[in-house]
Amino acid sequence: MTITHKHIDEIFEYDGSQINPSWAFQEFGIYGSSIITWIGPVNITPDNLKDFADVGLEIKSNYMVNFICEFFDQQPTNMRIAYLRQRLLVMIFREILTAHGVVTTREGDDIFVDNRKLSISIASVSLSSAKIHFALNLEDKGTPDDVKTIGLYDIKIDDVQVFNENNLKELINATVTRFIDELETIEKDISKTKVLG
């Protein structure tokens, strides 16, 4: 499976509509499986909520790193595989944070630092593709009042800021590269494994 990564320098809002099928093709002309990353606010409108558990809740933040992943390799599409890939992306990002000395905890697809919520995520499927949205606060601003949150730029070790504008793109690229590599490695392992029978 070939996966195209494109980082968009333009700042724009994630409102939930980007989880719709073929968004990367419609907006950027990208065919096939893809990962689109960008920085921007999140404010998911009620009509774009995909998780029944989120109905009635505010999902918003002033400043986030957004990842939209779309996969066309499973036909028919498979919700379970979509969620397994989502968890894989979350765990890869946690490994990268650990390598930077950041202590995290995970509850399902949510990452926490100092018991404060760092990330949001959802997986879904359409008739044609599987989608993942994964986003990380950059600052603890504009988030719901009833949720304790933290941003990547708020994380410090020995009073030293771990992430900033100078190394953010490197963090994004490292995450995407490792995620794609993991998915490609799985495909190679499938192709070289003898089937029991």
C-alpha positions in Angstrom: 0.0 0.0 0.0 1.4 3.4 -1.0 0.5 6.2 1.4 1.1 9.9 0.4 1.9 12.4 3.1 1.3 16.1 2.5 1.7 18.8 5.1 -0.4 22.0 4.5 1.3 25.2 5.7 -2.0 27.1 5.5 -3.8 27.4 8.9 -7.4 26.3 8.7 -10.0 25.0 11.1 -10.9 21.3 11.6 -14.7 21.3 11.9 -15.3 17.5 11.4 -16.1 17.7 7.7 -12.6 16.7 6.8 -13.3 13.2 8.0 -15.7 12.7 5.0 -14.5 10.4 2.3 -12.1 11.6 -0.4 -11.5 14.9 1.3 -7.8 14.8 0.3 -8.6 14.3 -3.3 -11.3 16.9 -3.4 -9.2 19.6 -1.6 -5.7 18.7 -2.8 -6.0 16.3 -5.7 -4.3 13.5 -3.9 -5.3 10.0 -5.1 -5.3 6.9 -3.0 -4.3 6.4 0.7 -3.0 9.6 2.3 -2.1 11.4 5.5 -2.7 15.2 5.5 -1.2 17.2 8.4 -1.7 20.9 9.3 -1.9 23.3 12.2 -5.1 25.0 13.1 -8.0 25.4 15.5 -10.6 22.6 16.1 -14.3 23.3 16.5 -16.4 20.3 15.6 -19.9 21.2 14.7 -22.7 19.0 16.0 -23.7 17.8 12.5 -20.1 16.5 12.0 -19.8 14.5 15.2 -19.1 10.8 14.5 -18.8 9.5 18.1 -22.2 8.9 19.8 -20.5 9.4 23.1 -19.6 13.0 22.1 -23.1 14.2 21.4 -23.8 17.3 23.5 -20.1 17.8 24.3 -17.8 20.6 23.1 -14.8 19.5 21.1 -12.6 22.5 20.4 -9.2 24.0 20.8 -7.6 27.2 19.5 -4.4 25.6 18.2 -3.8 21.9 17.3 -1.7 19.7 15.1 -4.2 17.8 12.9 -3.6 14.4 11.2 -6.2 13.1 8.7 -5.5 9.6 7.5 -7.5 7.9 4.7 -7.0 4.3 3.6 -8.5 2.6 0.5 -6.9 -0.8 0.9 -9.7 -2.6 2.6 -12.7 -3.3 0.4 -15.3 -3.5 1.9 -14.1 -1.1 4.6 -13.5 -2.5 8.1 -14.3 -0.4 11.2 -12.2 -2.7 13.4 -9.1 -2.3 11.3 -9.7 1.5 11.2 -9.7 1.6 15.0 -6.6 -0.7 15.3 -4.7 1.7 13.0 -5.9 4.6 15.0 -4.6 3.0 18.2 -1.3 2.2 16.4 -0.9 5.9 15.5 -1.6 7.0 19.0 0.9 4.5 20.5 3.6 5.5 18.0 3.2 9.1 19.0 3.4 8.1 22.7 6.7 6.3 21.9 8.1 9.4 20.3 7.1 11.5 23.4 8.8 8.9 25.6 11.9 9.2 23.5 11.8 13.0 24.3 11.6 12.2 28.0 7.9 13.0 28.3 5.9 10.8 30.6 2.4 10.0 29.3 -0.6 7.8 30.1 -3.2 6.5 27.7 -6.9 5.9 28.0 -8.2 4.3 24.8 -7.2 6.7 22.0 -6.5 9.7 24.4 -3.0 10.7 25.5 -2.5 12.5 28.9 0.4 14.3 30.3 0.3 15.2 34.0 -3.3 13.9 34.0 -4.2 16.6 31.4 -5.6 15.7 28.0 -3.2 16.2 25.1 -5.1 14.6 22.2 -8.4 13.9 20.5 -9.1 11.2 17.9 -11.8 9.4 16.0 -11.9 6.6 13.4 -14.7 6.0 11.0 -15.5 4.3 7.7 -17.4 5.0 4.5 -18.4 2.7 1.7 -15.0 3.5 0.0 -12.5 4.2 2.7 -11.4 4.3 6.3 -10.6 7.6 8.0 -8.7 8.7 11.1 -8.5 12.1 12.7 -5.8 12.5 15.3 -5.0 15.9 16.8 -2.8 17.3 19.6 -3.2 20.6 21.5 -0.3 22.9 21.0 -1.5 25.2 23.8 -4.0 24.9 26.6 -6.2 27.6 25.1 -9.8 27.5 23.8 -10.5 24.0 25.1 -13.7 23.0 27.0 -13.9 24.4 30.5 -14.8 21.0 31.9 -11.7 19.2 30.6 -8.2 19.6 32.0 -6.0 19.9 28.9 -2.3 20.5 28.0 -0.5 21.5 24.8 2.7 20.3 23.4 4.2 23.8 23.9 3.2 23.6 27.6 5.3 20.5 28.2 8.5 21.2 30.1 11.3 19.0 31.5 13.4 20.7 34.2 11.8 24.0 33.2 12.9 23.6 29.6 10.2 23.6 26.9 10.4 20.3 25.0 8.5 21.3 21.8 8.3 24.6 20.0 7.8 26.0 16.5 11.4 25.1 15.5 11.0 21.3 16.1 7.2 20.9 15.5 7.5 20.0 11.8 10.2 17.4 12.7 7.8 15.9 15.3 5.0 15.7 12.7 7.2 14.1 10.0 8.7 11.6 12.5 5.2 10.5 13.5 4.0 10.1 10.0 7.1 8.3 8.8 7.0 5.8 11.6 3.3 5.2 11.1 3.7 4.6 7.4 6.7 2.4 8.0 4.7 0.3 10.5 1.8 -0.2 8.1 4.2 -1.1 5.2 6.1 -3.5 7.4 2.8 -5.3 8.3 2.1 -5.6 4.6 5.5 -7.1 4.0 5.1 -9.5 6.9 1.8 -10.7 5.5 3.3 -11.4 2.1 6.2 -13.5 3.5 4.3 -15.5 6.1 3.4 -19.1 5.4 -0.3 -19.7 5.9 -1.2 -22.5 8.3 -3.2 -25.3 6.8 
